[in-house]
């Protein structure tokens, strides 16, 4: 399966995000950052232009991080952002790679991060990807997921469905992500032995930051 094409979007992603959601997506990425200061071996997938990894490295002065993104242009932006943090660049290994084929070099990790990444995959892709990533996580390790979600019902759910339909149509056309709709990864995470330990929500649950822990 061909990886999505995010290179063309890389120079524009920050302002497109700001124009559509202001700072809310970055809030979602970093809402649980205070829970992660004790992480030491970290795997971040689909990092994009580096806003999460730079915030994480600033908050955690000792962790060593593997960053995986299929877009060379996004990785280049992220590297430049991290290079502005004194001493941070030496703690990051960059991988331009498809996460579905990536062999984690430093497993087991004690933290996996997937911000606005799992939503790029259809159900069949997540069924293969989630166990692959869970296997790279040490017992007791944690998994941070920042992403969109559908509320239980009512007008908020209808509004969320409309917003997601527009986003998926646009991203499928422009980047060729394989997903056409949002798939809730929670059942798959529970199926590989992950337990939800904390969750923060905005926009009636449309944006959700959740922290999961792998059973010992």
Phi, psi and omega in degrees: 000128182290133178296152175301159184251095181256358184301316183293331183281337189310311183293342187252351192299317184298315182284329175297316178299314181296323181291330183266320185232008182060230179263010187291324179292324177289324172305315182298319179298321193249004185301328183250022183300325180296343179276354192248010186289345179263001179292145182238319179240116193232138175241121179244126183244139180064043186296329183077224190272009169097008183290323178288311186298325178292320177294321179295314181295326177292325181276335182237104188277002185235342185295147171253133193235135165258123178250127181240125175211140182283348183260116177297326180292320177295317179298320179298318177296316181296319179298318179294323180293315180293326181298340179281350179265120183304125176077354185283325186300328182289349182259007184236134171249127186258137181226113171274101189200157174278120184302333181290340181243003186283131176259105184303123185279343186239019179296149004276142176269157173258359174208131170243138182235126176226086177266121180049047182235312180297336180289353179276355188245143172286174183304318182296323179292319179293325180301327177273322188286317185300313176297325178299316180285323179298326180293337179274358184259131180292153172305133184084355179288166184241157181228118178264127178236117171246123187193176172284157177206158177262134177287173187296322182178188177080190182301325181297321179293319179297318178295320179295318180298320180293316180297317180293321179300318179294317180295316182294321178298316181293315183287328177293321180291318189268329184243350180064035171298145184285340182283146174246347179206164181283132176246128178288118182278353187304314179299324179290321178297316177295326181293339178256019173088022178264143178238131178290125182246337177201149181211139175232142185228152171222165179053049179057035177092358180296326173249125186225126172254122183229143180241125183245152179233134180279137181298148181292000000 
